[in-house]
Amino acid sequence: MLDEDDHRAIARKLGLLHFQDEAPGMVFWHPRGLALYRVLEEAQRAQVRAEGYQEVRSPQVIRRPIWEKSGHWQHFRDAMIAIDDPDLESALKPVSCPAHLEIVKRMAPSYRDLPIRIAELGVVHRDEASGALHGLMRLRQFSQDDGHVLCAEDQAEDEVVRFLEGVRPFYARFGFEDLELALSLRPDDRAGDDGSWDRAESALARALSRRGERAVEQPGTGAFYGPKIEIALRDRAGRAWQCGTIQLDLVMPSRFDARYVDAQGERRPLVMLHRALYGSLERFMGILLEHHGASLPAWLAPVQAVVLPVSAGQHEAARALERALRADGVRAVLDARDESLARRIAESHAGGVPFALVLGGREVERGSVAIRARDGQRERGIEEARAELREACSPG
C-alpha cells in the first residue's frame, strides 16, 4: 500500500499515468498526465529560448564507434541498452552529448559564432536494474533536457555564470525556493589530464563566487569527463532532490576533434558545457507531485477549471463558457453528468482542479458564474471570471 504522499499514489488519484510489467521502467501516459508533461516541456523550452539556445534533435540508436569515442562505452557501458548485433553493434542513447558534438562539428564554427548553445528535450534509455526502478524517480526510458554550450575555454566561466543566474527564478516558479548547490570534483575513474581538470574545477569555483553562491565540495563525484555544479531542491518534507547541473568538459570535444577557427585562422579546441534544469522531466514531475500533492499550482494543473451546470437548463451556457475558456488557453472541461452538484464539486476538488465554475439558473440570468476555488467562493461576471482565470492559469 502506497503512502498517500507518494507521487505514485498522487498520480493514480489524479489519473495521470500507469506502469505495467510489460514495459518495466517506462510510463503509460494518460491524457491528464500528458497535459502536465507538455506544460513542463513548454516551461523548459521557454527557458532555453530565453537563454539563446537553438533546439536540435538526434537519433535514438547510434553505433558503437561514437560511444567509444565519447568514452561512454568504456565508462558507462553497464548502464546502456545495447543492440548486440555483431554487424551493427550499437546502443540506445543514454545521453545526447556525442550527437550534439557531431552536429556542431558540421557547423565548422569560427570564433565569431561562439558560444554555440544547443538544446534537446529528448528521450533517453538507461539499463537500470529492476530493483532500482521507482515510479517516476528511476526509469529506463525518460526525457532528458540536454543542453550544451560549445565555446572557447575563456568563455566558459561567463557561460556558467549565465546559467546560474537563471536557475533560482526558474525553480521558484514551481514552488522551490530552497536550493542547495554542490561542486562535484574529479573522480578516480576519469578521462583527461590533471591540468585540464585543474582549469575546469577552478572555472566552476570562480563562477560560483561571482554569483555569491555557496557550494559544498564533493570530492570524487564529478563525471568521468569533467567537474560539475549540482543543484538540489528541498521539498515541503525537507528532502533534497538533485535536479539541475552544469558540467565543464575539456575532454569530449577533443575526442571528436570539435574545433573552431580563431581570429588568426588557427583551429582551436572547443570546450563543452553540459547543462540541464530538470535532468529527467519525469523525475521532476514526481518531485512536484510529492512537493505539492494533488494541489498543483493552477498553471501546472492538468485540468485547470471544470464547468458545472446545475441542471439541464444551463447546459448550453456551460458549453459556451467551456469553449470560451479553452479559447483563452485555460485547460477547461465540462462536467454535465447526471450527478448531484455537491458530488461533482467534491470530485473536482479531489482531482486537484483549482477552479469549479458553477452555472445555475440565477447565474445564467445575471450573466455571471459562481467560482469555487482553493482560496474561497465568489460570484463574477462571465468576462471578469474569464480574465481572472486567464491570469491565474497563465504560466507567466
C-alpha positions as CSV (number, residue, x, y, z in Angstrom):
1,M,0.0,0.0,0.0
2,L,1.5,3.3,-1.1
3,D,1.7,6.3,1.3
4,E,-0.8,9.0,0.2
5,D,2.1,11.4,-0.2
6,D,3.9,9.1,-2.6
7,H,4.0,10.5,-6.1
8,R,2.7,7.2,-7.5
9,A,-0.4,7.4,-5.3
10,I,-1.0,11.0,-6.2
11,A,-0.5,10.3,-9.9
12,R,-3.1,7.5,-9.6
13,K,-5.5,9.7,-7.8
14,L,-5.2,12.4,-10.5
15,G,-5.4,9.8,-13.3
16,L,-2.1,10.8,-14.8
17,L,-0.3,7.6,-15.8
18,H,0.3,4.0,-15.0
19,F,3.1,1.4,-15.1
20,Q,2.8,-2.3,-16.0
21,D,5.1,-5.3,-16.1
22,E,5.2,-5.5,-19.9
23,A,7.2,-2.2,-20.1
24,P,9.3,-2.1,-16.9
25,G,10.6,1.4,-16.1
26,M,8.5,3.1,-18.7
27,V,5.4,5.2,-18.4
28,F,2.0,4.8,-20.0
29,W,0.8,8.4,-20.1
30,H,-2.9,9.2,-19.7
31,P,-4.4,12.4,-21.2
32,R,-4.1,14.4,-17.9
33,G,-0.6,13.1,-17.3
34,L,0.5,14.1,-20.8
35,A,-1.1,17.5,-20.3
36,L,1.2,18.1,-17.3
37,Y,4.1,16.6,-19.2
38,R,3.5,19.2,-22.0
39,V,3.4,22.0,-19.5
40,L,6.8,21.0,-18.2
41,E,8.1,20.7,-21.7
42,E,6.9,24.2,-22.6
43,A,8.4,25.7,-19.5
44,Q,11.8,24.2,-20.3
45,R,11.6,25.3,-23.9
46,A,10.7,28.8,-22.9
47,Q,13.7,29.0,-20.6
48,V,16.2,27.7,-23.2
49,R,14.8,30.1,-25.8
50,A,15.2,33.0,-23.5
51,E,18.8,31.9,-22.8
52,G,19.6,31.8,-26.5
53,Y,19.6,28.1,-27.2
54,Q,18.6,26.5,-30.5
55,E,16.7,23.3,-30.4
56,V,18.1,20.2,-32.2
57,R,17.1,16.5,-32.5
58,S,19.4,13.5,-32.6
59,P,19.0,9.7,-33.4
60,Q,17.8,7.2,-30.8
61,V,20.2,4.5,-31.9
62,I,23.8,5.2,-32.5
63,R,26.6,2.7,-33.4
64,R,29.4,1.7,-31.1
65,P,32.2,3.8,-32.6
66,I,30.5,7.0,-31.4
67,W,30.1,5.7,-27.9
68,E,33.8,4.6,-27.8
69,K,34.9,8.0,-29.0
70,S,32.8,9.7,-26.3
71,G,34.0,7.3,-23.6
72,H,30.6,6.0,-22.7
73,W,31.3,2.5,-24.0
74,Q,34.3,2.3,-21.6
75,H,32.9,4.2,-18.6
76,F,29.1,3.8,-18.9
77,R,28.5,0.6,-20.7
78,D,26.7,-1.2,-17.9
79,A,24.0,1.4,-17.9
80,M,23.5,1.4,-21.7
81,I,20.8,-0.7,-23.5
82,A,23.0,-2.2,-26.3
83,I,21.9,-3.9,-29.5
84,D,24.0,-7.0,-29.7
85,D,24.1,-7.4,-33.5
86,P,27.8,-8.2,-34.4
87,D,27.4,-6.4,-37.7
88,L,25.7,-3.3,-36.3
89,E,26.7,-3.1,-32.7
90,S,25.0,-0.1,-31.3
91,A,23.1,1.3,-28.3
92,L,20.0,3.3,-27.5
93,K,21.3,6.7,-26.4
94,P,21.7,7.3,-22.7
95,V,22.6,11.0,-23.3
96,S,22.7,13.4,-26.3
97,C,26.1,15.0,-26.0
98,P,28.1,12.9,-28.5
99,A,25.4,13.5,-31.1
100,H,25.4,17.2,-30.4
101,L,29.2,17.3,-30.9
102,E,28.6,15.7,-34.4
103,I,26.1,18.5,-35.2
104,V,28.5,21.3,-34.1
105,K,31.4,19.8,-36.0
106,R,29.5,20.1,-39.2
107,M,28.8,23.8,-38.5
108,A,32.6,24.4,-38.8
109,P,32.4,27.3,-36.5
110,S,34.7,30.3,-36.3
111,Y,35.3,32.4,-33.2
112,R,32.6,34.8,-34.4
113,D,30.0,32.0,-34.0
114,L,30.8,31.3,-30.3
115,P,29.3,30.5,-28.0
116,I,27.1,27.9,-29.7
117,R,24.1,26.9,-27.5
118,I,22.0,23.9,-28.5
119,A,19.3,22.0,-26.6
120,E,17.4,18.8,-27.0
121,L,14.4,17.7,-24.9
122,G,14.9,14.1,-26.0
123,V,14.1,10.5,-24.9
124,V,17.0,8.5,-23.5
125,H,17.3,5.0,-22.2
126,R,19.3,3.6,-19.3
127,D,19.6,-0.1,-18.3
128,E,18.6,0.3,-14.7
129,A,18.4,-2.8,-12.5
130,S,14.8,-3.9,-11.9
131,G,15.2,-3.5,-8.2
132,A,16.3,0.2,-8.6
133,L,13.2,1.2,-10.6
134,H,10.9,3.5,-8.6
135,G,7.9,5.1,-10.2
136,L,8.9,8.4,-12.0
137,M,12.0,8.7,-9.9
138,R,14.0,6.0,-11.6
139,L,13.1,4.8,-15.1
140,R,14.6,3.1,-18.0
141,Q,13.1,5.4,-20.5
142,F,12.8,9.1,-19.7
143,S,13.1,12.6,-21.2
144,Q,16.3,14.5,-20.5
145,D,16.7,18.2,-21.1
146,D,20.1,18.0,-22.6
147,G,21.7,21.4,-23.3
148,H,25.2,22.0,-24.5
149,V,27.3,25.1,-24.9
150,L,30.3,24.9,-27.2
151,C,32.7,27.8,-26.7
152,A,36.3,28.9,-26.3
153,E,37.8,28.0,-22.9
154,D,38.0,31.6,-21.9
155,Q,34.2,32.0,-22.4
156,A,33.2,29.0,-20.3
157,E,33.2,30.8,-16.9
158,D,30.8,33.5,-18.2
159,E,28.5,30.8,-19.6
160,V,28.4,29.1,-16.2
161,V,27.6,32.4,-14.5
162,R,24.8,32.9,-17.1
163,F,23.3,29.5,-16.3
164,L,23.4,30.2,-12.5
165,E,21.6,33.5,-13.0
166,G,18.6,31.7,-14.3
167,V,18.2,28.7,-12.0
168,R,16.7,30.3,-8.9
169,P,13.9,32.2,-10.8
170,F,13.2,29.0,-12.9
171,Y,12.7,26.7,-9.8
172,A,10.8,29.4,-7.9
173,R,8.0,29.2,-10.5
174,F,7.4,25.6,-9.4
175,G,7.4,26.5,-5.7
176,F,11.1,25.6,-4.9
177,E,12.8,28.5,-3.1
178,D,15.3,26.5,-1.0
179,L,18.2,25.4,-3.2
180,E,21.4,23.7,-2.2
181,L,24.5,23.7,-4.5
182,A,27.4,21.3,-4.7
183,L,30.7,21.3,-6.6
184,S,31.5,17.8,-7.7
185,L,35.2,17.2,-8.3
186,R,37.4,14.8,-10.2
187,P,36.6,11.0,-9.7
188,D,39.2,8.3,-9.7
189,D,37.8,6.9,-13.0
190,R,38.2,9.8,-15.3
191,A,39.4,10.9,-18.7
192,G,41.8,13.8,-19.4
193,D,44.9,15.0,-17.7
194,D,45.2,16.7,-14.3
195,G,46.0,20.1,-15.9
196,S,42.6,20.2,-17.7
197,W,40.8,19.1,-14.5
198,D,42.6,21.9,-12.6
199,R,41.4,24.5,-15.1
200,A,37.8,23.2,-15.2
201,E,37.4,23.0,-11.4
202,S,38.8,26.5,-11.0
203,A,36.4,27.9,-13.6
204,L,33.4,26.5,-11.9
205,A,34.5,27.7,-8.5
206,R,35.1,31.2,-9.8
207,A,31.6,31.2,-11.4
208,L,30.0,30.3,-8.1
209,S,31.9,33.0,-6.3
210,R,30.9,35.6,-8.9
211,R,27.2,34.7,-8.3
212,G,27.7,34.7,-4.5
213,E,26.6,31.1,-4.3
214,R,27.9,28.8,-1.6
215,A,28.5,25.2,-2.7
216,V,29.6,22.2,-0.8
217,E,32.6,20.5,-2.3
218,Q,32.1,16.8,-3.2
219,P,35.5,15.2,-4.0
220,G,35.4,12.2,-6.3
221,T,31.8,12.7,-7.6
222,G,32.3,14.5,-10.9
223,A,31.5,13.0,-14.2
224,F,34.3,11.0,-15.9
225,Y,34.8,13.8,-18.4
226,G,34.6,16.9,-16.1
227,P,33.6,18.5,-12.8
228,K,30.1,19.8,-12.3
229,I,27.9,22.1,-10.2
230,E,24.8,20.2,-9.0
231,I,21.6,21.9,-7.8
232,A,19.3,20.2,-5.3
233,L,15.8,21.4,-4.5
234,R,14.4,21.0,-0.9
235,D,10.7,20.0,-0.8
236,R,8.0,20.6,1.8
237,A,9.1,17.5,3.7
238,G,12.6,18.8,3.9
239,R,14.1,16.3,1.4
240,A,16.7,17.4,-1.0
241,W,16.4,16.3,-4.7
242,Q,19.3,16.8,-7.1
243,C,18.0,18.2,-10.4
244,G,19.9,20.8,-12.3
245,T,23.5,20.5,-13.3
246,I,26.2,22.2,-15.3
247,Q,29.4,20.3,-16.2
248,L,32.6,21.7,-17.7
249,D,34.1,19.2,-20.2
250,L,37.6,19.8,-21.6
251,V,37.8,16.1,-22.8
252,M,35.0,15.0,-25.1
253,P,35.3,17.8,-27.7
254,S,38.9,16.9,-28.3
255,R,38.0,13.2,-28.7
256,F,35.6,14.3,-31.5
257,D,38.1,16.8,-32.9
258,A,35.5,19.6,-32.4
259,R,37.3,22.8,-33.1
260,Y,36.7,26.4,-34.1
261,V,38.8,28.8,-36.2
262,D,40.3,31.7,-34.2
263,A,41.0,35.2,-35.4
264,Q,44.4,34.2,-36.8
265,G,42.9,31.3,-38.8
266,E,44.1,28.6,-36.4
267,R,41.9,25.7,-35.5
268,R,41.5,25.7,-31.7
269,P,39.8,23.0,-29.5
270,L,36.3,23.8,-28.2
271,V,35.2,23.2,-24.7
272,M,31.8,21.9,-23.8
273,L,29.3,22.7,-21.1
274,H,26.6,20.1,-20.3
275,R,23.6,21.7,-18.6
276,A,20.2,20.6,-17.5
277,L,17.4,22.0,-15.4
278,Y,15.2,19.0,-14.9
279,G,17.7,16.3,-15.5
280,S,14.8,13.9,-16.0
281,L,11.5,15.5,-16.8
282,E,9.6,12.5,-15.4
283,R,11.6,12.6,-12.1
284,F,11.0,16.3,-11.8
285,M,7.2,15.6,-12.2
286,G,7.5,13.1,-9.4
287,I,9.2,15.7,-7.2
288,L,6.5,18.2,-8.0
289,L,3.7,15.8,-7.0
290,E,5.4,14.9,-3.7
291,H,6.0,18.6,-3.0
292,H,2.5,19.9,-3.8
293,G,0.4,16.8,-3.5
294,A,-2.8,16.9,-5.6
295,S,-3.0,20.7,-5.2
296,L,-0.6,21.7,-8.0
297,P,-0.3,25.4,-8.8
298,A,-3.0,26.4,-11.2
299,W,-0.6,27.0,-14.1
300,L,0.6,23.3,-13.7
301,A,-2.8,21.6,-13.0
302,P,-3.7,19.2,-15.9
303,V,-7.3,20.4,-15.7
304,Q,-7.5,24.0,-14.5
305,A,-11.2,24.5,-14.5
306,V,-14.3,22.4,-14.5
307,V,-17.6,24.0,-15.7
308,L,-20.6,22.6,-13.8
309,P,-24.2,23.3,-14.9
310,V,-26.6,22.8,-12.0
311,S,-29.3,21.3,-14.3
312,A,-30.0,20.5,-17.9
313,G,-31.3,24.1,-18.4
314,Q,-27.8,25.5,-18.1
315,H,-26.0,23.0,-20.4
316,E,-25.9,25.4,-23.4
317,A,-24.5,28.3,-21.3
318,A,-22.0,25.9,-19.7
319,R,-20.7,24.6,-23.0
320,A,-20.3,28.1,-24.3
321,L,-18.2,29.0,-21.2
322,E,-16.1,25.9,-21.6
323,R,-15.4,26.8,-25.2
324,A,-14.5,30.4,-24.3
325,L,-12.1,29.3,-21.5
326,R,-10.4,26.9,-23.9
327,A,-10.0,29.7,-26.4
328,D,-8.4,31.7,-23.6
329,G,-5.8,29.0,-23.2
330,V,-7.4,27.6,-20.0
331,R,-7.5,23.8,-19.7
332,A,-11.2,23.6,-19.0
333,V,-13.6,20.6,-19.1
334,L,-17.4,20.4,-18.9
335,D,-19.0,18.1,-16.3
336,A,-22.7,17.8,-17.1
337,R,-23.1,14.3,-15.6
338,D,-26.4,13.3,-14.0
339,E,-24.8,13.5,-10.6
340,S,-25.6,15.9,-7.7
341,L,-23.8,19.2,-7.9
342,A,-22.2,18.6,-4.5
343,R,-20.7,15.4,-5.7
344,R,-19.3,16.9,-8.9
345,I,-17.8,19.8,-6.9
346,A,-16.2,17.4,-4.4
347,E,-14.8,15.2,-7.2
348,S,-13.3,18.2,-9.0
349,H,-11.5,19.3,-5.8
350,A,-10.4,15.8,-5.0
351,G,-9.0,15.6,-8.6
352,G,-6.8,18.7,-8.0
353,V,-8.8,21.1,-10.2
354,P,-8.2,24.6,-9.0
355,F,-11.4,26.1,-10.2
356,A,-15.0,24.8,-10.2
357,L,-17.3,27.1,-12.1
358,V,-21.0,26.7,-11.2
359,L,-23.8,27.9,-13.5
360,G,-27.3,27.8,-12.2
361,G,-30.4,29.5,-13.4
362,R,-29.7,32.6,-11.4
363,E,-26.1,32.9,-12.7
364,V,-27.3,32.4,-16.3
365,E,-29.9,35.1,-15.8
366,R,-27.3,37.5,-14.4
367,G,-24.6,36.7,-16.9
368,S,-22.4,35.5,-14.1
369,V,-20.7,32.4,-12.7
370,A,-20.1,31.1,-9.2
371,I,-16.4,30.4,-8.7
372,R,-15.4,27.8,-6.1
373,A,-11.6,28.0,-5.7
374,R,-8.9,26.9,-3.2
375,D,-9.0,30.4,-1.7
376,G,-12.8,30.7,-1.3
377,Q,-16.0,31.3,-3.2
378,R,-17.2,34.3,-5.2
379,E,-19.5,35.3,-8.0
380,R,-18.1,37.1,-11.0
381,G,-19.5,38.3,-14.3
382,I,-18.5,36.0,-17.2
383,E,-15.9,38.3,-18.7
384,E,-14.5,39.1,-15.3
385,A,-14.3,35.4,-14.5
386,R,-12.5,34.7,-17.8
387,A,-10.0,37.4,-17.1
388,E,-9.4,36.0,-13.6
389,L,-8.8,32.5,-14.9
390,R,-6.5,33.7,-17.7
391,E,-4.3,35.4,-15.2
392,A,-4.4,32.6,-12.6
393,C,-3.7,29.8,-15.1
394,S,-1.1,31.5,-17.2
395,P,2.4,30.1,-17.0
396,G,3.6,33.7,-16.6
